Amino acid sequence: MSPMRRDLLSELPWLKAAIKSRLWQPIGMLVTLLCFVLAILAGAVGTPAGARNFAIVFVWIVWWGLLIVGLIPLLGRLWCAICPIPAPGEWLQRRGITGRVPGRLLSLHRKWPRQLRNIWLQNAGFLLVALFSALILTTPNLTAWMLLGFLLLGVLLSTVFDGRVFCRYVCPVGGFIGLYSLMSPLELRVKDVRVCQQHANKECLVGTVCSYGCPWLVYPGTLRRNAYCGLCGECLRGCSKDNIALNVRPFGSDLLVAGERRLDEAYKALIMLSCALLYSVVLLGPWGWLKNMANMRSITEWGLYALGFLAVTLLLIPGCFMAITTLSRRLGGLRTPLARLFADYAYGLVPLGLAGWVAFTLSFVLVNGSYAVPVLSDPFGWGWNLLGTTDFPWQPFLMLALPALQVATLLAGLAFSILIAYRIALQNSVGSYATQRAWWATLPVALFMAAVTFAFFRLYLG
């Protein structure tokens, strides 16, 4: 094992026992599913006032804040292990919730189409949600319908395909969690690849009497990145060789895995960075007319807004980044094909993109987070006072420190992104003076990243 990695399962036997148990994941799913159903009900029949409705406050403030600021940066895809959306479909497949039921999964056992074994559907799904986000984030019944739609689609796909096809290839949230989990200091890997190569049974894929094969359709023996591992622990429960490790490692390690960079993920990095910037402009900026367009004051205005949003996200920013990549290739004298270099450099945007989302999230979580306290007592906005907290006043937190927190977050993301871009340029530099070539190649990419960071500063600091 690399000296930069420590196996938590070897150092913490209680953690290994907990993950191997078949109880922790269903319990987590049941808790989140209860909250999920409550959000759907509150959104459907509760008050239309978003600040008093459980669906808006706990989905788009509490859950989103925990996900972006804490879970993804520190724990990667751990949320996916207890996500309620695939739970009903997975339990139907397995014909149970906790124990391992003998026999094949209950589905039609169809194969997911090869041409869709990527995250392009997730990219499209995220953009579709993004176009309506100004409405969804403030309208409880729209949030309820969206959540219910995800739940039903997850169940439907589980009846046709084995495993978590919805999570792996369809879920709009799963796409960006997978991308940003590349930054996480937590990884599940095998201890020794040679053990897997010499072991014929492959319990991690086919399952055992006490475990299922990987529901994410991943083979741990060749797993090198976090992007498609849901941290469910099935491979740990099934491995007869005790060859599974849960490592703590340096932040962003997966961004430097050169052999598995892909164009669909590269576009996800660009989409996420673009949307973080555009969300800040539309939802936090001083341009009320733009917010009115996003809120669909009229179909014509919203159509213009949607066209502009898609043009910036899919054409303008990727086009600028392609031009920057072309300049970098020439300055550094790199021989890597342009399309390949474009995809490689896009992974350098991941730290800055995550920092942008953290800064954006802090701006409304710290302002609106106190709404969660009264909503706990009155989730439907019907005048209840179940826990005695209904009269808790709205109060923003750390407002004086907010600009400093945003600046520090964005500067850290910029510095990390420039470092990753340089190391990617170094991977693509060959021959004599490779280091100097990499520095020259990094320069235009770093300037692009700095320009994006400056745009965030202008929005947050004025």
C-alpha positions as CSV (number, residue, x, y, z in Angstrom):
1,M,0.0,0.0,0.0
2,S,1.2,3.5,-0.7
3,P,2.7,5.3,2.3
4,M,0.3,8.2,1.6
5,R,-2.7,5.9,2.4
6,R,-3.9,4.4,5.7
7,D,-6.5,1.6,5.8
8,L,-9.1,2.5,8.4
9,L,-10.5,-1.0,8.4
10,S,-7.2,-2.4,9.7
11,E,-6.8,0.3,12.3
12,L,-10.4,0.4,13.5
13,P,-11.9,-3.1,13.8
14,W,-15.2,-1.7,15.1
15,L,-15.6,0.2,11.8
16,K,-14.9,-3.0,9.8
17,A,-17.5,-4.9,11.8
18,A,-20.0,-2.1,11.4
19,I,-19.6,-2.0,7.6
20,K,-19.7,-5.8,7.3
21,S,-23.0,-5.8,9.1
22,R,-26.1,-6.0,6.9
23,L,-27.9,-3.6,9.2
24,W,-26.2,-0.2,8.9
25,Q,-27.1,0.5,5.3
26,P,-30.8,-0.5,5.5
27,I,-31.1,1.5,8.7
28,G,-29.6,4.6,7.1
29,M,-31.9,4.1,4.0
30,L,-35.0,3.7,6.2
31,V,-34.2,7.0,8.0
32,T,-33.5,8.9,4.8
33,L,-36.6,7.3,3.1
34,L,-38.8,8.5,6.0
35,C,-37.5,12.1,5.5
36,F,-37.9,11.7,1.7
37,V,-41.5,10.6,2.0
38,L,-42.2,13.5,4.5
39,A,-40.7,15.9,2.0
40,I,-42.9,14.6,-0.8
41,L,-46.0,14.8,1.4
42,A,-45.1,18.3,2.7
43,G,-44.5,19.5,-0.8
44,A,-47.7,18.1,-2.1
45,V,-50.2,19.1,0.6
46,G,-48.3,21.6,2.9
47,T,-48.1,25.3,2.7
48,P,-46.9,26.9,-0.5
49,A,-44.6,29.2,1.5
50,G,-41.2,27.7,0.9
51,A,-39.6,29.0,4.1
52,R,-42.2,27.1,6.2
53,N,-42.3,23.9,4.2
54,F,-40.2,20.8,5.0
55,A,-39.7,20.0,1.4
56,I,-37.9,23.3,0.6
57,V,-36.1,23.8,3.9
58,F,-34.8,20.3,4.4
59,V,-34.1,19.3,0.8
60,W,-32.6,22.5,-0.6
61,I,-31.1,24.0,2.5
62,V,-30.3,21.3,5.1
63,W,-29.6,18.3,2.8
64,W,-27.9,20.3,0.1
65,G,-25.8,22.2,2.5
66,L,-24.6,19.0,4.3
67,L,-24.0,17.3,0.9
68,I,-21.9,20.1,-0.7
69,V,-20.1,21.5,2.3
70,G,-19.4,18.3,4.2
71,L,-20.3,14.9,2.8
72,I,-18.8,15.1,-0.8
73,P,-15.6,16.9,0.1
74,L,-14.8,14.6,3.0
75,L,-16.6,11.3,2.5
76,G,-17.1,11.1,-1.3
77,R,-20.1,8.9,-2.3
78,L,-21.1,7.9,1.2
79,W,-24.5,9.6,0.7
80,C,-25.2,7.2,-2.1
81,A,-24.9,4.3,0.3
82,I,-27.9,5.6,2.3
83,C,-29.8,7.5,-0.5
84,P,-33.5,6.8,-0.3
85,I,-34.2,7.0,-4.0
86,P,-32.9,3.5,-5.0
87,A,-34.0,1.9,-1.7
88,P,-37.5,0.6,-2.7
89,G,-36.3,-0.7,-6.1
90,E,-33.3,-2.4,-4.5
91,W,-35.4,-4.0,-1.8
92,L,-37.8,-5.3,-4.4
93,Q,-35.0,-6.8,-6.4
94,R,-33.6,-8.5,-3.3
95,R,-37.0,-9.5,-2.0
96,G,-35.9,-8.2,1.4
97,I,-34.3,-5.4,3.3
98,T,-31.6,-6.8,5.6
99,G,-30.7,-10.4,5.1
100,R,-29.3,-12.0,1.9
101,V,-32.2,-13.8,0.2
102,P,-31.0,-16.8,-1.8
103,G,-31.5,-16.8,-5.6
104,R,-31.1,-14.3,-8.4
105,L,-32.3,-10.7,-8.2
106,L,-35.9,-10.2,-9.0
107,S,-35.8,-8.3,-12.4
108,L,-36.0,-8.9,-16.1
109,H,-32.2,-9.1,-16.1
110,R,-31.8,-6.9,-19.1
111,K,-28.4,-5.4,-20.0
112,W,-28.1,-1.6,-19.9
113,P,-27.4,-0.4,-23.5
114,R,-23.6,-0.2,-24.2
115,Q,-23.9,3.2,-25.8
116,L,-25.4,4.6,-22.6
117,R,-22.8,3.3,-20.2
118,N,-21.5,6.8,-19.4
119,I,-22.9,9.8,-17.7
120,W,-24.3,11.7,-20.6
121,L,-27.8,11.0,-19.4
122,Q,-26.9,12.3,-16.0
123,N,-25.4,15.5,-17.6
124,A,-28.6,16.0,-19.5
125,G,-30.8,15.3,-16.4
126,F,-28.8,17.8,-14.3
127,L,-29.2,20.5,-17.0
128,L,-32.9,19.8,-17.2
129,V,-33.3,20.3,-13.4
130,A,-31.0,23.3,-13.6
131,L,-33.2,25.1,-16.1
132,F,-36.2,24.9,-13.7
133,S,-34.2,25.3,-10.5
134,A,-35.4,28.8,-9.8
135,L,-38.9,27.4,-9.6
136,I,-38.1,24.0,-8.0
137,L,-36.0,25.6,-5.2
138,T,-38.9,27.8,-4.1
139,T,-42.1,25.9,-5.0
140,P,-42.9,23.0,-2.6
141,N,-45.2,21.1,-4.9
142,L,-42.7,21.1,-7.8
143,T,-40.0,19.7,-5.4
144,A,-42.5,17.0,-4.4
145,W,-43.2,16.0,-8.0
146,M,-39.5,15.9,-8.8
147,L,-38.7,13.7,-5.9
148,L,-41.6,11.4,-6.6
149,G,-40.5,11.1,-10.2
150,F,-37.0,10.1,-9.2
151,L,-38.4,7.5,-6.8
152,L,-40.7,5.9,-9.4
153,L,-38.0,6.0,-12.1
154,G,-35.6,4.2,-9.7
155,V,-38.2,1.5,-9.0
156,L,-39.0,1.1,-12.7
157,L,-35.4,0.6,-13.7
158,S,-34.9,-1.8,-10.9
159,T,-37.6,-4.1,-12.3
160,V,-35.8,-4.2,-15.7
161,F,-32.1,-4.1,-14.9
162,D,-30.0,-5.7,-12.2
163,G,-28.2,-3.5,-9.7
164,R,-28.3,0.3,-9.3
165,V,-28.6,1.3,-12.9
166,F,-30.5,4.4,-11.9
167,C,-27.7,5.5,-9.6
168,R,-24.9,4.6,-12.0
169,Y,-26.2,6.0,-15.3
170,V,-29.3,8.1,-14.8
171,C,-29.5,10.0,-11.5
172,P,-28.7,13.7,-12.0
173,V,-27.4,14.1,-8.5
174,G,-25.2,11.0,-8.7
175,G,-23.4,12.4,-11.7
176,F,-21.9,15.3,-9.9
177,I,-21.4,13.4,-6.6
178,G,-19.3,10.9,-8.6
179,L,-17.3,13.7,-10.2
180,Y,-16.6,15.6,-7.0
181,S,-15.9,12.4,-5.0
182,L,-12.6,12.3,-6.9
183,M,-11.6,15.0,-4.5
184,S,-12.5,13.0,-1.4
185,P,-9.8,11.8,1.0
186,L,-11.7,8.5,1.4
187,E,-11.5,5.6,-1.0
188,L,-12.5,2.0,-1.1
189,R,-9.8,-0.1,-2.9
190,V,-8.3,-3.6,-2.8
191,K,-5.2,-4.1,-0.7
192,D,-3.4,-6.2,-3.3
193,V,-4.4,-6.4,-7.0
194,R,-2.5,-9.6,-7.4
195,V,-4.8,-11.4,-4.9
196,C,-7.8,-10.5,-7.1
197,Q,-6.1,-11.6,-10.2
198,Q,-5.3,-15.0,-8.8
199,H,-8.7,-15.5,-7.1
200,A,-11.2,-17.1,-9.5
201,N,-14.5,-17.0,-7.5
202,K,-14.9,-13.2,-7.6
203,E,-17.5,-13.1,-4.8
204,C,-17.5,-9.3,-5.0
205,L,-19.2,-9.6,-8.4
206,V,-21.4,-12.7,-8.0
207,G,-22.1,-12.5,-4.3
208,T,-22.1,-15.1,-1.6
209,V,-24.6,-16.6,0.9
210,C,-24.2,-13.4,3.0
211,S,-23.6,-10.8,0.3
212,Y,-24.7,-9.5,-3.1
213,G,-22.6,-8.8,-6.0
214,C,-21.6,-5.1,-6.4
215,P,-24.9,-3.3,-7.1
216,W,-22.9,-0.6,-8.9
217,L,-21.6,-3.1,-11.4
218,V,-18.0,-2.3,-10.4
219,Y,-15.1,-4.8,-10.1
220,P,-13.1,-3.8,-7.0
221,G,-10.0,-5.5,-8.4
222,T,-9.6,-2.9,-11.1
223,L,-11.1,0.1,-9.2
224,R,-8.8,3.1,-9.4
225,R,-11.2,6.0,-8.8
226,N,-14.2,6.9,-6.6
227,A,-16.5,8.0,-9.4
228,Y,-18.6,4.8,-9.5
229,C,-18.2,3.2,-6.1
230,G,-21.2,3.8,-3.8
231,L,-19.4,2.7,-0.6
232,C,-22.2,0.1,0.1
233,G,-19.7,-2.4,1.5
234,E,-21.1,-5.5,-0.4
235,C,-17.6,-6.3,-1.6
236,L,-16.2,-6.2,1.9
237,R,-19.0,-8.6,3.1
238,G,-18.3,-11.0,0.3
239,C,-14.5,-11.0,-0.1
240,S,-13.2,-14.3,1.3
241,K,-9.6,-13.0,0.9
242,D,-10.1,-10.0,3.2
243,N,-8.6,-7.9,0.5
244,I,-10.8,-4.8,0.8
245,A,-9.4,-1.6,2.3
246,L,-11.1,1.7,3.2
247,N,-8.2,4.2,2.8
248,V,-7.6,7.7,3.9
249,R,-5.5,9.4,1.2
250,P,-4.5,12.9,-0.1
251,F,-7.3,15.1,-1.4
252,G,-7.8,14.9,-5.1
253,S,-5.8,11.8,-5.7
254,D,-8.2,10.4,-8.4
255,L,-7.8,13.5,-10.5
256,L,-4.3,12.3,-11.5
257,V,-5.4,8.9,-12.7
258,A,-4.5,9.5,-16.3
259,G,-5.8,6.3,-17.9
260,E,-9.5,6.7,-17.0
261,R,-10.3,10.3,-18.0
262,R,-13.4,10.6,-20.1
263,L,-15.1,13.2,-22.2
264,D,-18.5,12.7,-20.5
265,E,-16.9,13.4,-17.1
266,A,-14.9,16.3,-18.6
267,Y,-18.2,17.9,-19.8
268,K,-19.7,17.3,-16.3
269,A,-16.8,19.3,-14.8
270,L,-17.5,22.2,-17.2
271,I,-21.2,22.0,-16.7
272,M,-20.9,22.1,-12.9
273,L,-18.5,25.0,-13.0
274,S,-20.7,26.9,-15.4
275,C,-23.8,26.2,-13.3
276,A,-22.2,27.3,-10.1
277,L,-21.4,30.6,-11.8
278,L,-24.8,31.0,-13.4
279,Y,-26.7,30.1,-10.2
280,S,-24.7,32.8,-8.4
281,V,-25.7,35.3,-11.1
282,V,-29.3,34.4,-11.3
283,L,-30.2,33.6,-7.7
284,L,-27.8,35.8,-5.8
285,G,-27.1,38.6,-8.2
286,P,-28.8,42.1,-8.2
287,W,-30.5,41.6,-11.6
288,G,-34.1,41.1,-10.7
289,W,-35.2,41.0,-14.3
290,L,-33.0,37.9,-14.8
291,K,-34.5,36.2,-11.8
292,N,-38.0,37.0,-13.1
293,M,-37.1,35.3,-16.4
294,A,-35.8,32.2,-14.6
295,N,-39.0,32.1,-12.5
296,M,-41.0,31.8,-15.7
297,R,-42.9,35.0,-15.5
298,S,-43.8,34.3,-19.1
299,I,-43.0,31.4,-21.3
300,T,-41.3,33.6,-23.9
301,E,-39.0,35.1,-21.3
302,W,-38.2,31.7,-19.8
303,G,-37.5,30.3,-23.2
304,L,-34.9,33.1,-23.8
305,Y,-33.4,32.4,-20.4
306,A,-33.2,28.7,-21.1
307,L,-31.5,29.3,-24.5
308,G,-29.0,31.6,-22.8
309,F,-28.3,29.2,-20.0
310,L,-27.7,26.3,-22.3
311,A,-25.6,28.5,-24.7
312,V,-23.3,29.6,-21.9
313,T,-23.1,26.1,-20.3
314,L,-22.7,23.9,-23.5
315,L,-21.1,26.3,-25.9
316,L,-19.5,29.5,-24.5
317,I,-17.6,28.1,-21.6
318,P,-16.6,24.8,-23.2
319,G,-15.6,26.8,-26.4
320,C,-13.4,29.1,-24.3
321,F,-11.9,26.2,-22.6
322,M,-11.1,24.5,-25.9
323,A,-9.4,27.7,-27.1
324,I,-7.4,27.8,-23.8
325,T,-6.5,24.1,-24.3
326,T,-5.3,24.9,-27.9
327,L,-3.1,27.7,-26.7
328,S,-1.7,25.6,-23.9
329,R,-0.9,22.8,-26.3
330,R,1.1,25.3,-28.5
331,L,2.8,27.1,-25.7
332,G,3.9,23.8,-24.1
333,G,4.7,22.0,-27.3
334,L,2.5,19.1,-26.2
335,R,1.9,16.3,-28.7
336,T,-1.3,15.0,-27.0
337,P,-4.3,15.1,-29.3
338,L,-6.4,18.2,-28.7
339,A,-9.6,16.3,-27.7
340,R,-7.7,14.2,-25.2
341,L,-5.9,17.2,-23.7
342,F,-9.2,19.0,-23.5
343,A,-10.7,16.2,-21.4
344,D,-7.5,15.9,-19.3
345,Y,-7.5,19.6,-18.4
346,A,-11.2,19.6,-17.5
347,Y,-10.3,17.4,-14.5
348,G,-8.2,20.3,-13.3
349,L,-11.4,22.3,-13.0
350,V,-12.9,20.0,-10.4
351,P,-11.4,21.6,-7.3
352,L,-12.4,25.1,-8.5
353,G,-15.9,23.9,-9.4
354,L,-16.4,22.3,-6.0
355,A,-15.1,25.4,-4.3
356,G,-17.6,27.5,-6.4
357,W,-20.5,25.3,-5.2
358,V,-19.3,25.5,-1.6
359,A,-19.1,29.3,-1.8
360,F,-22.6,29.5,-3.4
361,T,-24.1,27.1,-0.9
362,L,-22.7,29.0,2.1
363,S,-24.3,32.1,0.8
364,F,-27.8,30.8,1.3
365,V,-27.3,28.1,4.0
366,L,-25.9,30.6,6.5
367,V,-28.7,33.0,5.7
368,N,-31.6,30.6,5.7
369,G,-30.5,27.7,7.8
370,S,-32.4,28.9,10.9
371,Y,-35.7,28.1,9.0
372,A,-35.0,24.4,9.8
373,V,-35.7,24.9,13.5
374,P,-39.4,25.9,13.3
375,V,-40.0,23.6,10.4
376,L,-39.1,20.6,12.6
377,S,-42.1,21.4,14.7
378,D,-44.4,22.3,11.8
379,P,-43.3,20.4,8.6
380,F,-46.5,21.1,6.7
381,G,-46.8,24.7,7.7
382,W,-50.2,24.0,9.3
383,G,-49.6,25.7,12.6
384,W,-48.3,22.7,14.6
385,N,-45.8,23.0,17.4
386,L,-44.7,19.3,17.8
387,L,-41.3,20.1,19.4
388,G,-42.0,23.5,20.8
389,T,-39.7,25.3,18.2
390,T,-42.3,26.9,16.0
391,D,-41.6,30.4,17.3
392,F,-37.8,30.1,16.8
393,P,-36.9,33.4,15.0
394,W,-35.2,33.6,11.6
395,Q,-31.6,34.6,12.1
396,P,-28.6,34.5,9.7
397,F,-25.3,33.1,10.9
398,L,-21.8,34.3,10.4
399,M,-22.8,37.0,8.0
400,L,-19.8,39.2,8.8
401,A,-17.5,36.2,8.2
402,L,-19.3,35.0,5.0
403,P,-17.3,37.0,2.5
404,A,-14.0,35.8,4.0
405,L,-15.2,32.2,4.0
406,Q,-16.2,32.5,0.4
407,V,-12.9,34.1,-0.6
408,A,-10.8,31.5,1.3
409,T,-12.8,28.7,-0.3
410,L,-12.4,30.0,-3.8
411,L,-8.7,30.8,-3.4
412,A,-8.1,27.3,-2.1
413,G,-10.0,25.8,-5.0
414,L,-8.0,28.0,-7.5
415,A,-4.7,27.0,-6.0
416,F,-5.6,23.3,-6.0
417,S,-6.9,23.5,-9.6
418,I,-3.7,25.2,-10.8
419,L,-1.7,22.5,-9.1
420,I,-3.7,19.7,-10.7
421,A,-3.5,21.4,-14.1
422,Y,0.2,21.6,-13.9
423,R,0.6,18.0,-12.9
424,I,-1.8,17.0,-15.8
425,A,0.4,19.1,-18.2
426,L,3.5,17.4,-16.8
427,Q,1.9,14.0,-17.6
428,N,1.5,15.1,-21.2
429,S,5.0,16.6,-21.5
430,V,7.7,14.4,-23.0
431,G,11.3,14.8,-23.9
432,S,13.8,17.2,-22.6
433,Y,12.7,20.2,-20.6
434,A,9.4,18.5,-19.7
435,T,9.1,20.6,-16.5
436,Q,9.5,23.9,-18.4
437,R,7.1,22.7,-21.0
438,A,4.5,21.9,-18.4
439,W,4.8,25.3,-16.8
440,W,4.3,27.1,-20.1
441,A,1.4,24.8,-20.9
442,T,-0.3,25.4,-17.5
443,L,-0.1,29.2,-17.9
444,P,-3.2,29.8,-20.1
445,V,-5.2,27.2,-18.1
446,A,-4.3,29.0,-14.8
447,L,-5.3,32.4,-16.3
448,F,-8.7,30.9,-17.3
449,M,-9.2,29.5,-13.8
450,A,-8.2,32.9,-12.3
451,A,-10.7,34.7,-14.5
452,V,-13.5,32.4,-13.3
453,T,-12.5,32.9,-9.7
454,F,-12.5,36.7,-10.2
455,A,-16.0,36.4,-11.6
456,F,-17.1,34.7,-8.4
457,F,-15.4,37.4,-6.4
458,R,-17.3,40.1,-8.3
459,L,-20.6,38.4,-7.6
460,Y,-19.9,37.8,-3.9
461,L,-18.0,40.9,-2.9
462,G,-19.4,43.4,-5.4
